[in-house]
Structure formats: structure tokens, C-alpha cells
Amino acid sequence: MAKNDLDPETQALIDWCSEVEALFVAAGATLAEARAHIEEQAEWFTDQFYEGLSPEEAAKAALND
């Protein structure tokens, strides 16, 4: 599936997760660690997205757990 085949909501979620990933890397995680954590906790991150948390708020919550 090409990027432009995604519905806008799915693309927004992917973009949001990419921002969270970048924040994890900025906090000291490797890119692989950041991606693995988001994949392992995909349901939690999806919930945070739909609850309206910013990527910064979600990253902070995840890092504080």
C-alpha cells in the first residue's frame, strides 16, 4: 500500500507516531529501540492519539512509566 493510499486518519496516526519516535530518540533511545517500543505498545499509543494527546505528552507519559 502506497503512502497516499492511506486514509487521512491513518496517515495522521502514522505521522503522530513518527513524532513520538523522534522524541524517544532525542531522549536517548536508538531508532530501533524507539520503533520497537511503539510497536510493542501500539494499542496504548493509538489510544493516546485518539484521546488527543500531543506527541510530546504521549512520549513524556511513556518515558515516565
C-alpha positions in Angstrom: 0.0 0.0 0.0 1.5 3.3 -1.0 1.5 6.2 1.5 -1.1 8.1 -0.5 -3.4 5.1 -0.4 -3.9 5.5 3.3 -7.0 7.3 4.7 -6.2 10.7 6.3 -6.8 9.4 9.8 -4.4 6.5 9.4 -1.8 8.8 7.9 -2.3 11.2 10.8 -1.7 8.4 13.3 1.5 7.3 11.5 2.8 10.8 11.4 2.0 11.3 15.1 3.8 8.1 16.0 6.8 9.3 13.9 6.9 12.4 16.1 6.8 10.3 19.2 9.6 8.1 17.8 11.7 11.2 17.2 11.2 12.4 20.8 12.3 9.0 22.1 15.5 9.2 20.0 16.0 12.8 21.3 15.7 11.4 24.8 18.5 8.9 24.2 16.8 5.8 22.7 18.2 4.3 19.5 15.9 4.4 16.5 15.4 0.6 16.7 14.5 0.9 20.4 12.0 3.7 19.8 10.4 1.7 17.0 10.3 -1.5 18.9 8.7 0.2 21.9 6.0 1.9 19.8 5.3 -1.4 18.0 5.1 -3.3 21.3 2.7 -0.7 22.8 0.8 0.1 19.6 -2.6 -0.1 21.2 -1.6 2.2 24.1 -0.1 4.8 21.7 -3.2 4.5 19.4 -5.4 5.3 22.4 -3.3 8.3 23.3 -3.6 9.6 19.7 -7.4 9.3 19.8 -7.6 10.8 23.3 -5.9 13.9 21.8 -2.5 13.8 23.4 0.2 15.6 21.6 3.3 13.5 20.7 5.2 15.3 23.4 2.6 14.4 26.0 2.5 10.8 24.9 6.3 10.5 24.9 6.5 12.0 28.3 3.9 9.6 29.7 5.6 6.6 28.1 9.0 7.6 29.4 7.7 8.2 32.9 6.2 4.6 33.2 
